[in-house]
Amino acid sequence: MRKSRFSEEQIISILREQEQGKPTAEVCRTHGISANTFYRWKSKYGGMEVSDARRLRQLEDENSRLKRLLAEQVLDNTMLKDLLGKN
């Protein structure tokens, strides 16, 4: 997945601009983002503080690491079962 040009802190500050009364189209134009991107960010980061966003990133990273470990274990188990079944 492509890394965003904006950090979580920047995204939250952009969302706050709109919450403070600036029109969405103007916020998007100012920061060079599409309305779809803005609303995707709003659904993911809406109502969050910067510390919440950092914690979310840490949890997503940990979750992906654990999923990889689980996939490797399942693959190892399948290989062992295949080896035992052939003997």
C-alpha positions in Angstrom: 0.0 0.0 0.0 1.2 3.5 -0.8 2.3 5.7 2.0 0.3 8.9 2.5 1.7 12.3 1.9 0.1 13.4 5.2 0.8 12.2 8.7 -2.0 11.4 11.1 -1.4 14.8 12.8 -1.8 16.6 9.6 -4.9 14.7 8.7 -6.5 15.5 12.0 -5.7 19.1 11.6 -7.2 19.2 8.2 -10.4 17.6 9.5 -10.5 20.1 12.4 -10.4 23.0 9.8 -13.6 21.7 8.3 -15.2 21.2 11.8 -14.4 24.8 12.6 -16.7 26.0 9.8 -14.6 26.1 6.7 -16.4 24.6 3.6 -15.2 21.1 2.7 -14.5 22.1 -0.9 -12.2 24.9 0.3 -10.3 22.7 2.7 -9.8 20.1 -0.1 -8.6 22.7 -2.6 -6.3 24.3 0.0 -4.6 21.0 0.8 -4.7 19.4 -2.6 -6.9 16.4 -1.8 -10.0 15.1 -3.3 -13.4 15.1 -1.6 -13.3 11.3 -1.6 -10.0 11.3 0.3 -11.4 13.8 2.8 -14.5 11.8 3.6 -12.4 8.6 3.8 -10.2 10.3 6.3 -13.2 11.6 8.2 -14.7 8.1 8.5 -11.4 6.8 9.8 -10.1 9.7 11.9 -13.2 11.7 12.7 -13.4 12.7 16.3 -9.9 11.4 17.1 -7.1 13.1 18.9 -3.5 12.8 17.7 -2.7 10.3 20.5 -5.7 8.2 19.4 -4.5 8.1 15.8 -1.0 7.1 16.9 -2.5 4.3 19.0 -4.6 3.2 16.0 -1.5 3.0 13.8 0.3 0.9 16.4 -2.7 -1.5 16.7 -2.9 -1.8 12.9 0.8 -2.6 12.7 0.6 -5.2 15.5 -2.5 -6.7 13.9 -0.8 -7.2 10.6 2.3 -8.7 12.2 0.1 -11.2 14.1 -1.8 -12.1 11.0 1.5 -12.9 9.2 2.6 -15.0 12.2 -0.7 -16.9 12.1 -0.5 -17.5 8.4 3.1 -18.9 8.8 1.9 -21.2 11.6 -1.0 -22.5 9.5 1.4 -23.1 6.6 3.8 -25.0 8.8 1.0 -27.1 10.2 -0.2 -28.0 6.7 3.3 -28.9 5.6 3.8 -31.2 8.7 0.4 -32.9 8.1 1.3 -33.5 4.5 4.7 -35.0 5.5 3.1 -37.2 8.1 0.4 -38.3 5.7 2.9 -39.4 3.0 4.9 -41.6 5.4 
